[in-house]
C-alpha cells in the first residue's frame, strides 16, 4: 500500500499536515521493524504456514480499515495492522526455505526469492510508467480528436 498514491486525498479528507502524513508512512515500517524477532518466534511456535495465514488476514483487515476509515485514527490503525500482518512473511519464507532445501541450496533459494521480489517491484514501476504514458498521450489525443470533430 503505497501512501504516495493517495497523499492528496488523505491530506484533503482528514485535514492533516505533511508531518502527520510522514508519521503515517513511518507507522508501517516501525511496526515491521519491531516485529522481526517476534515473527521468528511465531514461525517457530505456530509454524510458518499458520503465521503467514494469520498475518495475511491481519493485513487484509488493516487494508479494509484503512480504506473505510472515518477518521485519521482509523487510518493509523489500518496502516499499523497492515505493517503487523506483512511483517511475518519474510521470516516465514526464510524458515520454509531452510526446511525445504539443504544448507548449500538455502542461500541460493533465498537470493532467488529476493530477486523475484525485486523483479516484481521493477515490473510495477514499468507498468505504472506505461500506464501514465498511455493516459497522458492516448487520452489527450482522443479528446483532441473529439473536440476537432465538434468544431467542424
N, CA and C atoms as an extended XYZ file, in Angstrom:
456
Properties=species:S:1:pos:R:3:atomname:S:1:resname:S:1:resid:I:1 pbc="F F F"
N         0.841       -1.156        0.000 N   UNK     1
C         0.000        0.000        0.000 CA  UNK     1
C         0.898        1.235        0.000 C   UNK     1
N         1.098        1.793       -1.154 N   UNK     2
C         1.945        2.973       -1.287 CA  UNK     2
C         1.139        4.226       -0.965 C   UNK     2
N         1.529        4.913        0.077 N   UNK     3
C         0.773        6.091        0.514 CA  UNK     3
C         0.893        7.266       -0.438 C   UNK     3
N         1.984        7.339       -1.174 N   UNK     4
C         2.173        8.453       -2.092 CA  UNK     4
C         1.052        8.573       -3.099 C   UNK     4
N         0.441        7.454       -3.436 N   UNK     5
C        -0.631        7.447       -4.428 CA  UNK     5
C        -1.874        8.179       -3.905 C   UNK     5
N        -2.131        8.067       -2.619 N   UNK     6
C        -3.332        8.666       -2.044 CA  UNK     6
C        -3.020        9.866       -1.148 C   UNK     6
N        -1.830       10.418       -1.297 N   UNK     7
C        -1.391       11.512       -0.429 CA  UNK     7
C        -2.354       12.696       -0.449 C   UNK     7
N        -2.649       13.189       -1.619 N   UNK     8
C        -3.504       14.371       -1.733 CA  UNK     8
C        -4.897       14.113       -1.160 C   UNK     8
N        -5.438       12.932       -1.434 N   UNK     9
C        -6.770       12.602       -0.924 CA  UNK     9
C        -6.775       12.515        0.599 C   UNK     9
N        -5.728       11.906        1.181 N   UNK    10
C        -5.656       11.804        2.643 CA  UNK    10
C        -5.534       13.182        3.292 C   UNK    10
N        -4.686       14.019        2.744 N   UNK    11
C        -4.499       15.363        3.304 CA  UNK    11
C        -5.794       16.175        3.194 C   UNK    11
N        -6.471       16.054        2.081 N   UNK    12
C        -7.708       16.799        1.880 CA  UNK    12
C        -8.845       16.250        2.755 C   UNK    12
N        -9.000       14.943        2.788 N   UNK    13
C       -10.114       14.320        3.510 CA  UNK    13
C       -10.000       14.468        5.024 C   UNK    13
N        -8.799       14.270        5.557 N   UNK    14
C        -8.625       14.264        7.009 CA  UNK    14
C        -7.966       15.541        7.539 C   UNK    14
N        -7.689       16.490        6.673 N   UNK    15
C        -7.108       17.782        7.062 CA  UNK    15
C        -5.835       17.593        7.896 C   UNK    15
N        -4.911       16.814        7.349 N   UNK    16
C        -3.661       16.541        8.062 CA  UNK    16
C        -2.517       17.327        7.432 C   UNK    16
N        -1.464       17.495        8.203 N   UNK    17
C        -0.281       18.191        7.703 CA  UNK    17
C         0.654       17.195        7.027 C   UNK    17
N         1.660       17.708        6.378 N   UNK    18
C         2.664       16.837        5.757 CA  UNK    18
C         3.417       16.036        6.815 C   UNK    18
N         3.583       16.612        7.994 N   UNK    19
C         4.257       15.903        9.082 CA  UNK    19
C         3.441       14.692        9.515 C   UNK    19
N         2.142       14.884        9.681 N   UNK    20
C         1.269       13.762       10.051 CA  UNK    20
C         1.276       12.701        8.963 C   UNK    20
N         1.298       13.137        7.717 N   UNK    21
C         1.381       12.181        6.613 CA  UNK    21
C         2.680       11.385        6.690 C   UNK    21
N         3.774       12.045        7.040 N   UNK    22
C         5.054       11.351        7.221 CA  UNK    22
C         4.989       10.334        8.344 C   UNK    22
N         4.334       10.700        9.454 N   UNK    23
C         4.157        9.755       10.559 CA  UNK    23
C         3.339        8.550       10.111 C   UNK    23
N         2.345        8.808        9.303 N   UNK    24
C         1.506        7.728        8.795 CA  UNK    24
C         2.327        6.754        7.953 C   UNK    24
N         3.192        7.297        7.117 N   UNK    25
C         4.051        6.441        6.298 CA  UNK    25
C         5.033        5.640        7.132 C   UNK    25
N         5.562        6.245        8.188 N   UNK    26
C         6.561        5.552        9.008 CA  UNK    26
C         5.950        4.509        9.933 C   UNK    26
N         4.662        4.619       10.210 N   UNK    27
C         3.996        3.652       11.093 CA  UNK    27
C         4.205        2.226       10.600 C   UNK    27
N         4.013        2.025        9.319 N   UNK    28
C         4.178        0.700        8.714 CA  UNK    28
C         5.578        0.145        8.971 C   UNK    28
N         6.586        0.967        8.732 N   UNK    29
C         7.967        0.498        8.827 CA  UNK    29
C         8.419        0.283       10.272 C   UNK    29
N         7.943        1.109       11.196 N   UNK    30
C         8.293        0.895       12.608 CA  UNK    30
C         7.732       -0.428       13.118 C   UNK    30
N         6.474       -0.697       12.793 N   UNK    31
C         5.862       -1.959       13.217 CA  UNK    31
C         6.560       -3.130       12.553 C   UNK    31
N         6.850       -2.997       11.270 N   UNK    32
C         7.539       -4.052       10.530 CA  UNK    32
C         8.887       -4.359       11.188 C   UNK    32
N         9.633       -3.321       11.536 N   UNK    33
C        10.948       -3.494       12.153 CA  UNK    33
C        10.833       -4.171       13.518 C   UNK    33
N         9.906       -3.705       14.336 N   UNK    34
C         9.780       -4.252       15.691 CA  UNK    34
C         9.285       -5.695       15.707 C   UNK    34
N         8.656       -6.135       14.644 N   UNK    35
C         8.090       -7.484       14.614 CA  UNK    35
C         9.043       -8.554       14.067 C   UNK    35
N        10.257       -8.213       13.690 N   UNK    36
C        11.129       -9.205       13.083 CA  UNK    36
C        11.501      -10.342       14.036 C   UNK    36
N        11.877      -10.029       15.259 N   UNK    37
C        12.206      -11.098       16.216 CA  UNK    37
C        10.945      -11.862       16.638 C   UNK    37
N         9.848      -11.163       17.001 N   UNK    38
C         8.624      -11.925       17.306 CA  UNK    38
C         8.132      -12.770       16.127 C   UNK    38
N         8.389      -12.331       14.901 N   UNK    39
C         7.983      -13.122       13.731 CA  UNK    39
C         8.696      -14.467       13.713 C   UNK    39
N         9.974      -14.462       14.035 N   UNK    40
C        10.726      -15.714       14.107 CA  UNK    40
C        10.204      -16.629       15.206 C   UNK    40
N         9.877      -16.045       16.333 N   UNK    41
C         9.325      -16.843       17.441 CA  UNK    41
C         7.971      -17.430       17.049 C   UNK    41
N         7.126      -16.621       16.413 N   UNK    42
C         5.823      -17.119       15.953 CA  UNK    42
C         5.989      -18.213       14.905 C   UNK    42
N         6.925      -18.038       14.000 N   UNK    43
C         7.156      -19.060       12.967 CA  UNK    43
C         7.620      -20.366       13.594 C   UNK    43
N         8.401      -20.276       14.674 N   UNK    44
C         8.877      -21.491       15.347 CA  UNK    44
C         7.794      -22.149       16.195 C   UNK    44
N         6.939      -21.356       16.832 N   UNK    45
C         5.933      -21.938       17.723 CA  UNK    45
C         4.652      -22.327       16.994 C   UNK    45
N         4.108      -21.414       16.195 N   UNK    46
C         2.863      -21.705       15.478 CA  UNK    46
C         3.094      -22.440       14.167 C   UNK    46
N         4.253      -22.244       13.591 N   UNK    47
C         4.544      -22.784       12.264 CA  UNK    47
C         4.452      -21.670       11.231 C   UNK    47
N         5.209      -21.825       10.179 N   UNK    48
C         5.283      -20.777        9.157 CA  UNK    48
C         3.952      -20.577        8.433 C   UNK    48
N         3.255      -21.655        8.122 N   UNK    49
C         2.002      -21.522        7.375 CA  UNK    49
C         0.936      -20.783        8.172 C   UNK    49
N         0.764      -21.177        9.431 N   UNK    50
C        -0.243      -20.512       10.266 CA  UNK    50
C         0.120      -19.060       10.521 C   UNK    50
N         1.408      -18.791       10.683 N   UNK    51
C         1.848      -17.420       10.926 CA  UNK    51
C         1.600      -16.549        9.710 C   UNK    51
N         1.923      -17.041        8.522 N   UNK    52
C         1.695      -16.270        7.297 CA  UNK    52
C         0.195      -16.093        7.045 C   UNK    52
N        -0.583      -17.148        7.277 N   UNK    53
C        -2.033      -17.038        7.084 CA  UNK    53
C        -2.625      -15.996        8.033 C   UNK    53
N        -2.215      -16.023        9.280 N   UNK    54
C        -2.702      -15.040       10.257 CA  UNK    54
C        -2.265      -13.634        9.875 C   UNK    54
N        -1.024      -13.497        9.460 N   UNK    55
C        -0.518      -12.193        9.049 CA  UNK    55
C        -1.250      -11.652        7.836 C   UNK    55
N        -1.552      -12.518        6.896 N   UNK    56
C        -2.261      -12.102        5.687 CA  UNK    56
C        -3.668      -11.619        6.024 C   UNK    56
N        -4.335      -12.345        6.915 N   UNK    57
C        -5.677      -11.927        7.341 CA  UNK    57
C        -5.612      -10.585        8.065 C   UNK    57
N        -4.624      -10.432        8.927 N   UNK    58
C        -4.444       -9.173        9.652 CA  UNK    58
C        -4.177       -8.014        8.696 C   UNK    58
N        -3.347       -8.248        7.695 N   UNK    59
C        -3.058       -7.207        6.698 CA  UNK    59
C        -4.311       -6.861        5.891 C   UNK    59
N        -5.121       -7.862        5.571 N   UNK    60
C        -6.359       -7.610        4.830 CA  UNK    60
C        -7.331       -6.777        5.662 C   UNK    60
N        -7.462       -7.114        6.940 N   UNK    61
C        -8.333       -6.340        7.833 CA  UNK    61
C        -7.811       -4.903        7.937 C   UNK    61
N        -6.492       -4.760        8.072 N   UNK    62
C        -5.893       -3.427        8.135 CA  UNK    62
C        -6.158       -2.623        6.872 C   UNK    62
N        -6.086       -3.269        5.723 N   UNK    63
C        -6.365       -2.577        4.456 CA  UNK    63
C        -7.813       -2.114        4.385 C   UNK    63
N        -8.728       -2.956        4.870 N   UNK    64
C       -10.139       -2.556        4.870 CA  UNK    64
C       -10.387       -1.390        5.824 C   UNK    64
N        -9.775       -1.448        7.009 N   UNK    65
C        -9.919       -0.348        7.963 CA  UNK    65
C        -9.351        0.937        7.366 C   UNK    65
N        -8.199        0.831        6.729 N   UNK    66
C        -7.578        1.995        6.095 CA  UNK    66
C        -8.510        2.584        5.029 C   UNK    66
N        -9.048        1.729        4.198 N   UNK    67
C        -9.898        2.199        3.098 CA  UNK    67
C       -11.226        2.778        3.538 C   UNK    67
N       -11.754        2.293        4.651 N   UNK    68
C       -13.061        2.735        5.123 CA  UNK    68
C       -12.977        3.682        6.318 C   UNK    68
N       -11.801        4.175        6.608 N   UNK    69
C       -11.566        4.955        7.825 CA  UNK    69
C       -12.397        6.233        7.875 C   UNK    69
N       -13.148        6.419        8.985 N   UNK    70
C       -13.902        7.663        9.142 CA  UNK    70
C       -13.069        8.796        9.748 C   UNK    70
N       -11.934        8.457       10.351 N   UNK    71
C       -11.079        9.480       10.960 CA  UNK    71
C        -9.611        9.079       10.800 C   UNK    71
N        -8.722       10.017       11.087 N   UNK    72
C        -7.294        9.767       10.909 CA  UNK    72
C        -6.794        8.693       11.869 C   UNK    72
N        -7.422        8.550       13.025 N   UNK    73
C        -7.037        7.498       13.972 CA  UNK    73
C        -7.209        6.114       13.361 C   UNK    73
N        -8.293        5.926       12.642 N   UNK    74
C        -8.528        4.638       11.985 CA  UNK    74
C        -7.548        4.415       10.828 C   UNK    74
N        -7.163        5.493       10.175 N   UNK    75
C        -6.160        5.375        9.106 CA  UNK    75
C        -4.848        4.854        9.698 C   UNK    75
N        -4.434        5.426       10.838 N   UNK    76
C        -3.227        4.961       11.518 CA  UNK    76
C        -3.379        3.504       11.965 C   UNK    76
N        -4.547        3.149       12.512 N   UNK    77
C        -4.777        1.766       12.942 CA  UNK    77
C        -4.680        0.809       11.760 C   UNK    77
N        -5.286        1.167       10.639 N   UNK    78
C        -5.223        0.314        9.450 CA  UNK    78
C        -3.801        0.138        8.958 C   UNK    78
N        -3.060        1.219        8.935 N   UNK    79
C        -1.653        1.155        8.488 CA  UNK    79
C        -0.821        0.295        9.436 C   UNK    79
N        -1.083        0.419       10.742 N   UNK    80
C        -0.375       -0.377       11.741 CA  UNK    80
C        -0.668       -1.866       11.557 C   UNK    80
N        -1.931       -2.208       11.334 N   UNK    81
C        -2.297       -3.618       11.145 CA  UNK    81
C        -1.703       -4.201        9.865 C   UNK    81
N        -1.638       -3.406        8.815 N   UNK    82
C        -1.009       -3.882        7.572 CA  UNK    82
C         0.472       -4.170        7.813 C   UNK    82
N         1.165       -3.260        8.471 N   UNK    83
C         2.577       -3.483        8.785 CA  UNK    83
C         2.782       -4.698        9.666 C   UNK    83
N         1.899       -4.869       10.634 N   UNK    84
C         1.970       -6.024       11.533 CA  UNK    84
C         1.752       -7.332       10.773 C   UNK    84
N         0.765       -7.337        9.896 N   UNK    85
C         0.460       -8.550        9.144 CA  UNK    85
C         1.530       -8.929        8.140 C   UNK    85
N         2.049       -7.948        7.447 N   UNK    86
C         3.041       -8.214        6.402 CA  UNK    86
C         4.411       -8.541        6.991 C   UNK    86
N         4.665       -8.093        8.203 N   UNK    87
C         5.989       -8.256        8.804 CA  UNK    87
C         6.410       -9.710        8.994 C   UNK    87
N         5.463      -10.624        9.049 N   UNK    88
C         5.812      -12.021        9.306 CA  UNK    88
C         6.195      -12.791        8.046 C   UNK    88
N         5.908      -12.250        6.899 N   UNK    89
C         6.065      -13.018        5.653 CA  UNK    89
C         7.521      -13.372        5.352 C   UNK    89
N         8.424      -12.403        5.391 N   UNK    90
C         9.824      -12.670        5.024 CA  UNK    90
C        10.448      -13.730        5.922 C   UNK    90
N        10.292      -13.585        7.217 N   UNK    91
C        10.889      -14.544        8.146 CA  UNK    91
C        10.320      -15.939        7.917 C   UNK    91
N         9.017      -16.026        7.709 N   UNK    92
C         8.398      -17.341        7.480 CA  UNK    92
C         8.850      -17.968        6.167 C   UNK    92
N         9.019      -17.155        5.134 N   UNK    93
C         9.513      -17.695        3.868 CA  UNK    93
C        10.934      -18.227        4.037 C   UNK    93
N        11.759      -17.491        4.766 N   UNK    94
C        13.124      -17.977        5.015 CA  UNK    94
C        13.110      -19.270        5.833 C   UNK    94
N        12.190      -19.375        6.771 N   UNK    95
C        12.076      -20.619        7.547 CA  UNK    95
C        11.656      -21.786        6.648 C   UNK    95
N        10.680      -21.548        5.794 N   UNK    96
C        10.235      -22.600        4.869 CA  UNK    96
C        11.371      -23.009        3.933 C   UNK    96
N        12.086      -22.032        3.402 N   UNK    97
C        13.218      -22.343        2.522 CA  UNK    97
C        14.281      -23.153        3.259 C   UNK    97
N        14.511      -22.844        4.530 N   UNK    98
C        15.519      -23.588        5.291 CA  UNK    98
C        15.095      -25.026        5.537 C   UNK    98
N        13.793      -25.284        5.560 N   UNK    99
C        13.306      -26.646        5.762 CA  UNK    99
C        13.245      -27.435        4.460 C   UNK    99
N        12.971      -26.774        3.377 N   UNK   100
C        12.814      -27.455        2.101 CA  UNK   100
C        14.131      -27.736        1.385 C   UNK   100
N        15.154      -26.931        1.646 N   UNK   101
C        16.403      -27.050        0.902 CA  UNK   101
C        17.574      -27.324        1.828 C   UNK   101
N        18.602      -27.960        1.266 N   UNK   102
C        19.811      -28.240        2.036 CA  UNK   102
C        20.560      -26.930        2.299 C   UNK   102
N        21.502      -27.001        3.223 N   UNK   103
C        22.247      -25.800        3.627 CA  UNK   103
C        22.937      -25.154        2.424 C   UNK   103
N        23.505      -25.967        1.536 N   UNK   104
C        24.197      -25.421        0.365 CA  UNK   104
C        23.239      -24.698       -0.584 C   UNK   104
N        21.978      -25.131       -0.622 N   UNK   105
C        20.998      -24.556       -1.534 CA  UNK   105
C        20.238      -23.383       -0.928 C   UNK   105
N        20.248      -23.264        0.392 N   UNK   106
C        19.430      -22.262        1.072 CA  UNK   106
C        19.757      -20.833        0.627 C   UNK   106
N        21.018      -20.490        0.586 N   UNK   107
C        21.413      -19.130        0.217 CA  UNK   107
C        20.975      -18.802       -1.215 C   UNK   107
N        21.119      -19.770       -2.106 N   UNK   108
C        20.702      -19.568       -3.495 CA  UNK   108
C        19.200      -19.343       -3.578 C   UNK   108
N        18.436      -20.137       -2.849 N   UNK   109
C        16.988      -20.012       -2.891 CA  UNK   109
C        16.521      -18.695       -2.255 C   UNK   109
N        17.173      -18.304       -1.172 N   UNK   110
C        16.831      -17.030       -0.542 CA  UNK   110
C        17.125      -15.874       -1.498 C   UNK   110
N        18.217      -15.964       -2.211 N   UNK   111
C        18.565      -14.934       -3.197 CA  UNK   111
C        17.554      -14.917       -4.342 C   UNK   111
N        17.121      -16.087       -4.799 N   UNK   112
C        16.109      -16.141       -5.860 CA  UNK   112
C        14.804      -15.499       -5.404 C   UNK   112
N        14.441      -15.743       -4.148 N   UNK   113
C        13.238      -15.107       -3.609 CA  UNK   113
C        13.376      -13.589       -3.621 C   UNK   113
N        14.516      -13.095       -3.168 N   UNK   114
C        14.738      -11.651       -3.146 CA  UNK   114
C        14.734      -11.062       -4.559 C   UNK   114
N        15.348      -11.777       -5.504 N   UNK   115
C        15.362      -11.289       -6.886 CA  UNK   115
C        13.969      -11.307       -7.491 C   UNK   115
N        13.187      -12.336       -7.184 N   UNK   116
C        11.817      -12.390       -7.695 CA  UNK   116
C        11.018      -11.206       -7.168 C   UNK   116
N        11.207      -10.889       -5.898 N   UNK   117
C        10.531       -9.730       -5.312 CA  UNK   117
C        10.978       -8.449       -6.001 C   UNK   117
N        12.279       -8.324       -6.238 N   UNK   118
C        12.814       -7.135       -6.881 CA  UNK   118
C        12.270       -7.002       -8.310 C   UNK   118
N        12.214       -8.123       -9.048 N   UNK   119
C        11.714       -8.065      -10.417 CA  UNK   119
C        10.230       -7.699      -10.434 C   UNK   119
N         9.470       -8.166       -9.460 N   UNK   120
C         8.061       -7.775       -9.372 CA  UNK   120
C         7.948       -6.277       -9.123 C   UNK   120
N         8.815       -5.755       -8.268 N   UNK   121
C         8.813       -4.322       -7.977 CA  UNK   121
C         9.149       -3.529       -9.234 C   UNK   121
N        10.137       -3.988       -9.980 N   UNK   122
C        10.519       -3.309      -11.225 CA  UNK   122
C         9.366       -3.374      -12.228 C   UNK   122
N         8.670       -4.507      -12.282 N   UNK   123
C         7.532       -4.645      -13.187 CA  UNK   123
C         6.423       -3.668      -12.829 C   UNK   123
N         6.210       -3.459      -11.547 N   UNK   124
C         5.193       -2.497      -11.114 CA  UNK   124
C         5.583       -1.086      -11.558 C   UNK   124
N         6.843       -0.749      -11.405 N   UNK   125
C         7.304        0.585      -11.813 CA  UNK   125
C         7.140        0.768      -13.320 C   UNK   125
N         7.552       -0.223      -14.088 N   UNK   126
C         7.450       -0.128      -15.550 CA  UNK   126
C         5.991       -0.038      -15.985 C   UNK   126
N         5.124       -0.866      -15.390 N   UNK   127
C         3.711       -0.816      -15.781 CA  UNK   127
C         3.066        0.501      -15.362 C   UNK   127
N         3.506        1.074      -14.242 N   UNK   128
C         2.983        2.379      -13.825 CA  UNK   128
C         3.395        3.464      -14.812 C   UNK   128
N         4.649        3.428      -15.223 N   UNK   129
C         5.114        4.407      -16.203 CA  UNK   129
C         4.388        4.243      -17.538 C   UNK   129
N         4.190        2.992      -17.949 N   UNK   130
C         3.471        2.744      -19.201 CA  UNK   130
C         2.032        3.237      -19.099 C   UNK   130
N         1.405        2.985      -17.964 N   UNK   131
C         0.034        3.447      -17.751 CA  UNK   131
C        -0.049        4.964      -17.803 C   UNK   131
N         0.893        5.625      -17.159 N   UNK   132
C         0.923        7.088      -17.176 CA  UNK   132
C         1.118        7.604      -18.603 C   UNK   132
N         2.045        6.993      -19.335 N   UNK   133
C         2.328        7.421      -20.705 CA  UNK   133
C         1.096        7.246      -21.588 C   UNK   133
N         0.443        6.102      -21.461 N   UNK   134
C        -0.751        5.845      -22.273 CA  UNK   134
C        -1.852        6.838      -21.918 C   UNK   134
N        -2.040        7.071      -20.643 N   UNK   135
C        -3.074        8.004      -20.201 CA  UNK   135
C        -2.802        9.413      -20.721 C   UNK   135
N        -1.560        9.856      -20.582 N   UNK   136
C        -1.225       11.220      -20.966 CA  UNK   136
C        -1.216       11.431      -22.479 C   UNK   136
N        -0.856       10.431      -23.250 N   UNK   137
C        -0.786       10.629      -24.697 CA  UNK   137
C        -2.063       10.188      -25.399 C   UNK   137
N        -2.496        8.979      -25.144 N   UNK   138
C        -3.638        8.429      -25.863 CA  UNK   138
C        -4.930        9.157      -25.494 C   UNK   138
N        -5.164        9.349      -24.204 N   UNK   139
C        -6.405       10.002      -23.779 CA  UNK   139
C        -6.464       11.445      -24.256 C   UNK   139
N        -5.346       12.147      -24.218 N   UNK   140
C        -5.322       13.533      -24.701 CA  UNK   140
C        -5.594       13.562      -26.196 C   UNK   140
N        -5.026       12.618      -26.941 N   UNK   141
C        -5.252       12.579      -28.388 CA  UNK   141
C        -6.711       12.276      -28.708 C   UNK   141
N        -7.337       11.391      -27.954 N   UNK   142
C        -8.757       11.098      -28.183 CA  UNK   142
C        -9.584       12.348      -27.920 C   UNK   142
N        -9.276       13.056      -26.846 N   UNK   143
C       -10.009       14.283      -26.522 CA  UNK   143
C        -9.843       15.313      -27.628 C   UNK   143
N        -8.614       15.447      -28.131 N   UNK   144
C        -8.371       16.403      -29.217 CA  UNK   144
C        -9.156       16.014      -30.465 C   UNK   144
N        -9.209       14.686      -30.775 N   UNK   145
C        -9.952       14.231      -31.939 CA  UNK   145
C       -11.440       14.570      -31.801 C   UNK   145
N       -12.014       14.350      -30.623 N   UNK   146
C       -13.422       14.665      -30.430 CA  UNK   146
C       -13.674       16.155      -30.493 C   UNK   146
N       -12.808       16.943      -29.920 N   UNK   147
C       -13.009       18.395      -29.926 CA  UNK   147
C       -12.862       18.953      -31.339 C   UNK   147
N       -11.977       18.368      -32.162 N   UNK   148
C       -11.825       18.825      -33.541 CA  UNK   148
C       -13.053       18.484      -34.366 C   UNK   148
N       -13.663       17.304      -34.136 N   UNK   149
C       -14.853       16.901      -34.872 CA  UNK   149
C       -16.039       17.780      -34.501 C   UNK   149
N       -16.137       18.179      -33.240 N   UNK   150
C       -17.237       19.022      -32.826 CA  UNK   150
C       -17.144       20.413      -33.409 C   UNK   150
N       -15.931       20.924      -33.592 N   UNK   151
C       -15.756       22.272      -34.113 CA  UNK   151
C       -15.966       22.355      -35.614 C   UNK   151
N       -15.927       21.233      -36.310 N   UNK   152
C       -16.075       21.229      -37.776 CA  UNK   152
C       -17.486       21.323      -38.196 C   UNK   152
